[in-house]
Amino acid sequence: MSDAPAPVPDPILSAALAADLDAADFRSEPLRRLWGEEADDALARGMREPILRAIADDEGPLATLGRLLVLGMRQPAPAVAAALPTLGVGGLESLGLGRRDGETVVASALVRPQSFVDADGIGEWWIASDLDEVALDGVLPADHVLGVGGASRTLAEIIMPIEVDRALDLGTGCGIQALLVARHAGSVVATDISTRALAYAELNAQLNGVTTIEFRCGSMFDPVAGETFDLIVSNPPFVITPRVEGVPEYEYRDGGLVGDALVEQFVRTAPSFLNPGGAAQLLGNWESRGGQPALSGRAGLDRLASWVADDLDLWVVQREELSPLGYAELWIRDGGTTPRDAAFTPLLTAWLDDFEARGVSAVGFGYILVRRPAADAADMPPMRRLERLSQPVSNVGGALRAGMAAHDLLGHGLPEALVTASDVTEARHLLPGNDDPSIIELRQGGGFARTIAVDPALAAFVGACDGELTVMQIVAAIADLFEVPLVELWADLEPRIRQLVLDGLLLPRG
Ligand SMILES: C[S@@+](CC[C@H](N)C(=O)[O-])C[C@H]1O[C@@H](n2cnc3c(N)ncnc32)[C@H](O)[C@@H]1O
């Protein structure tokens, strides 16, 4: 367990800290300018020395707060007092973020600026969390409260930017997702099994002046029994961990169940907490089992799909797949144990034995979106998209929202007229000396950045979609041009046109 105290949220002291941080310009860009881009990037890779060298002679408020709160390092008490004139060292102690030790102040937690971009533009929060591996210089305690990491950022990017009345952030940790959805929700419930995490989350809401989040302690959906939401988001403790003695239960990343049972439980349970039309979005891992060859692709996705009732919409995007060895190594290292440590080999053995016991050949990672159909869409065919997409993506939340809207639109039939999305380009590949392309591809610039191979007829159709002519007028013209029966061409093109609408390459005319 952690030796560090839990923070003690207090709205007045948090406001005082926020005022001091604001006055010191304690934000991402000013800090990056202070110690330089290279040092800033090095910190993300676990090295704090470049920052320390860059600001070695600087005892000003920003440098002092940078060392104390970004790096978690002991600072002279007079310098901290000067950097926190409103809060004071006593106030920092009362919030549980630092402690006086003689003439110095010892950091008990990190507070870092965290910038974000959403539909409303660029913003920034201050996020307090436990001291990290670099500050602790060792293995993380099992009740560690994470700051904003790669998975947090991934979930933040995939959350659909939709206005909702009620949202739930399950497993809120430091509260980053709750803060994000609070920008578009009337009210948010943030839950966690860890009281330490909830203390951080509440303090972070106070620090950032957000008052619409309610914090509740408990496991999974227990704290919201009988309630329903329009949006549920979760970066749940999905990490698959062997249940044997000697392997710590990392509360911050591991829900204590066997294999991917926690993700299964979440996906099976979440729909009963959704209002009609409401969606649950989460990150997860899913195992491919039953002796399929390693990295077999779809087996894990099919298992996952079997957890979701047929009348619900389901969209899963598998971003990567790891072998059992790759997976074990990733998460053992993530806990701060490296192959140089004596504990590494026993942990690796435990992980590999655990996977072998269930016949796991690969573990998929990605995002899951489950939606309860809206009341007026109950008789429409539900969405069932299981995809493997590994290319770089952008604005995924927007792309998921658009994809769901396109699915709903197609439930009423193809729109009368379509326009080609502005981020679509066409690439033609020709054999040397040949005028006819052997490959034509449509490329999407944003969202899921899909590349779709098309034939000349579909390329001609997309090229003509400027919203002036109707879909049927364009298809009739192409049938004339290619001298093929209209009925046959339509039967061939129609499902592929629908897919381009679903994928966001073709949009309904304004
Ligand atoms: C991976 S962290 C995610 C934190 C934060 N939401 C983010 O995106 O950065 C998972 C969180 O789930 C919490 N947790 C673990 N087991 C839980 C359970 N059974 N029910 C609810 N929360 C749980 C952990 O305490 C931790 O804060």
The ligand as an SDF file (V2000), in Angstrom:
LIG
                    3D

 27 29  0  0  0  0  0  0  0  0999 V2000
   -6.9400    2.6830  -15.4750 C   0  0  0  0  0  0  0  0  0  0  0  0
   -7.5560    3.6420  -14.1520 S   0  0  0  0  0  0  0  0  0  0  0  0
   -8.4420    4.8930  -15.0410 C   0  0  0  0  0  0  0  0  0  0  0  0
   -8.4050    6.2370  -14.3770 C   0  0  0  0  0  0  0  0  0  0  0  0
   -9.0220    7.3920  -15.1860 C   0  0  0  0  0  0  0  0  0  0  0  0
  -10.4270    7.1680  -15.4600 N   0  0  0  0  0  0  0  0  0  0  0  0
   -8.2740    7.6410  -16.4790 C   0  0  0  0  0  0  0  0  0  0  0  0
   -8.8830    7.5190  -17.5460 O   0  0  0  0  0  0  0  0  0  0  0  0
   -7.0990    7.9680  -16.4230 O   0  0  0  0  0  0  0  0  0  0  0  0
   -8.8250    2.5700  -13.5520 C   0  0  0  0  0  0  0  0  0  0  0  0
   -9.5450    3.0610  -12.3140 C   0  0  0  0  0  0  0  0  0  0  0  0
  -10.5350    2.0710  -11.9380 O   0  0  0  0  0  0  0  0  0  0  0  0
  -10.5610    1.9610  -10.5270 C   0  0  0  0  0  0  0  0  0  0  0  0
  -11.1070    0.6190  -10.1760 N   0  0  0  0  0  0  0  0  0  0  0  0
  -10.4520   -0.5350   -9.9610 C   0  0  0  0  0  0  0  0  0  0  0  0
  -11.3150   -1.5250   -9.6860 N   0  0  0  0  0  0  0  0  0  0  0  0
  -12.5600   -0.9760   -9.7260 C   0  0  0  0  0  0  0  0  0  0  0  0
  -13.8630   -1.4780   -9.5320 C   0  0  0  0  0  0  0  0  0  0  0  0
  -14.0720   -2.7530   -9.2470 N   0  0  0  0  0  0  0  0  0  0  0  0
  -14.8990   -0.6260   -9.6330 N   0  0  0  0  0  0  0  0  0  0  0  0
  -14.7010    0.6860   -9.9370 C   0  0  0  0  0  0  0  0  0  0  0  0
  -13.4800    1.2220  -10.1400 N   0  0  0  0  0  0  0  0  0  0  0  0
  -12.4200    0.4010  -10.0380 C   0  0  0  0  0  0  0  0  0  0  0  0
   -9.1330    2.1630  -10.1090 C   0  0  0  0  0  0  0  0  0  0  0  0
   -9.0700    2.5640   -8.7580 O   0  0  0  0  0  0  0  0  0  0  0  0
   -8.6750    3.2330  -11.0930 C   0  0  0  0  0  0  0  0  0  0  0  0
   -8.8740    4.5170  -10.5620 O   0  0  0  0  0  0  0  0  0  0  0  0
  1  2  1  0
  2  3  1  0
  2 10  1  0
  3  4  1  0
  4  5  1  0
  5  6  1  0
  5  7  1  0
  7  8  2  0
  7  9  1  0
 10 11  1  0
 11 12  1  0
 11 26  1  0
 12 13  1  0
 13 14  1  0
 13 24  1  0
 14 15  1  0
 14 23  1  0
 15 16  2  0
 16 17  1  0
 17 18  1  0
 17 23  2  0
 18 19  1  0
 18 20  2  0
 20 21  1  0
 21 22  2  0
 22 23  1  0
 24 25  1  0
 24 26  1  0
 26 27  1  0
M  CHG  2   2   1   9  -1
M  END
$$$$
